[in-house]
């Protein structure tokens, strides 16, 4: 009937969307939202701008998908930390996770959720608001966990879960900024250990 060669039915996408999103996440992580140009993104993803728009939407929608991937991947240590049996264990795991994630050798240093839109102008307002909500959501999850610790008697009754949650998450975000500035893993871990020495014990 012919040459024996079979052709795919329909038009294949021609690239691995999962791999392309991983690469986009790394570009945003390293350069921030505004610092990541469309040309830089599509070059790293190995696709054309047309393919990017077709598969992921515009740049802001791509960033939203990249942030979801970051939350489920590099930043997943937060969810695991919340399962620690004590509030101190939670705080220790969060800060250790922040140190580990923001200083990994083969990855960009810092945190996508912290530095992603620090310098974004008006065009990046939606991303700035997205990241503020992302950070606040993380803090709320930690606060709820610390409230449970108060209710269970793991934290003293006078402990303020909201203040403790803000303290721990602010430390974690500060670790990310310091890591992006070149501060090493050992020094950051020493700082995290020092910050928890006066943790309230029931």
N, C-alpha and C positions, 0 to 999 in steps of 0.2 A: 504494500500500500504506500510505501514511501521509503525513507532512508532508515527507518527504525528508531530515529531519535524522537523522544517524547518532549513536548513543550508543556510547561506548567499552564494550567487553566487559570484564567484571570491574570491580573497584574500583581506579581508579588511585591511586597513592601521593599525587599532587597536589603534590609538591614535588621539587626537584632535590636528591637526597641528597648529591651531591658539593659543591654550593654550600653546603648546610646544614652539612656537616662543616667546610668552610673557615671559615664564620662561627663555629662552635663553637670551632675552634682559636684564632681571634683572641680570643675571650672568655677562654678559659683562659690564653692567653699574657699578656693584659693584667691579669687579676685573680687568676690562680692557681687551684688546684683548689677550695679552700674558699671563696675570694672569688667564684667564679662560681656564682651561684644558679641553680636550675632555671628560675625565671622569666626571669632575664637570658639564659640560654642559649636557651630556646625562643623568646623575643622576638627575639633576634638571628638565630636560625635561621628564623624565620617559620613555625613549626609549633607544634602543640599538644603538651602533655606526653605525651599518649597516642601521638601519631605519633612522638615522639622515642623512647619506649620500644620501640615496634614496630620502628623502623628501626635503632636503635643500641644498645638495651639500657639499663641504668641509667646513672647519671652516671659511675661509675668506668669502665664499658665505653666510654662515649662519650669519656672522657678518653684511654683507651688508643688508640682510633682516631684521635683528634686528635693524639696524640703520634706515631703512625705517619705521619700526614700531614705533621707538622712535620719529621720525620726525612727524609722523601723530598722535601720542599720547601725551606723556609727553611734547614734544617740540612744540606742535601745538599752544602754546600761541603766538609764533612769528607771524604766519599768522593772528591771531586775532588782535594782536597789530597794524599791518599795516593798519587795517581798522579804527583806531581811527581818529577822524576828524582833529586833530592838530598834528604837529610834536612833541610838548611837550607831548601830550597824547600818541603818539607812543612810545617815549622814556620811559615815565613813565610805560607804560604797559609792555614793554620788560623787564625792570629791575624788576618790581614786579613779572612778570612771572618767571624770572630766580630765584628770591629769593624763590618763592613758590615751584617751581619744584625741586630745588636742596636741599630743607630742609624738604620735605614731610616725616612725621614720619614713615610710613610703606614702604618707598622706599629707595633705596640707595641714599646717599647724593652725591652732585656733579652732573656733566653732562657727559653723555655717549660720547657726541661729543667732549668734551674737554679732558677728562682723558682717553678715550678709547685706545689711542695708544701713550701716552706721553713717555712711556719707552720701546716702541717696538723696537726690534733689526732689523737686515736685513730681517728676515722672515716676519716681520710685515710692511715692507715698503709700500706695496700696501694699507694696512689699514691706515697707516699714511697719505698717499697721499689722500685717500678717505676722511678722516676726515678734512684735510686741505681744500679740495675742498668744503666740507659740510659747514665749518665755513665761507669760502669766499663767498659762495652762499648766506648765511644768511646776510652777510654784504652788498652784492650787492643789495639784496632786500630792505634793510633799506636805502641804498644810493639812490636808485630810488625813494623811497617814500619821502625822504627829498628833492630831486630835485624837485618833484612835489610841495612840500610845498614852496620852493623858487619861483617857477613859479606862484603859487597861491597867493603869498604875505603873506603866513603864517609865513615864515622865512624871515629875512632881505635879500636883494639882495646880500650882501657881504658874507653871510653864505656859508660855504664850505660843501656841502652835503656829500662828501666822507669822510672828516675829522670827521664830526659829527657822521656818521654811524660807523666809526672805533672806535670812542670814546665810543659810546653806546654799541657796541658789545664787545669791550675789557672789559668794566665794567661788562657786563653780564658774560663773561668767567671768569673774576676774582672772581665774586661772587661764581661761581661754584667751583673754586679751594678752596676758603675760606670755603665754606659749607662742602666740602669734608674733610677739616682740622678740622671741628668741631665748626666753628663759628656759632652762633645761628641766627635764622630767624630775630629777632628784631634788632639785631646789623647790619645785612646785609641790612635790609630795611632802617635803619637810614643812612647808608653809601650811599645807592642809592638815597635817598632823598637829601642828602647833595650834591651829584655829579650833580644834576640837578638844583640847586638853581640859577646858573648863566646862565641858558639856554637862547640863543639869541631869543629875541622877536622882531617881525617886528614893 
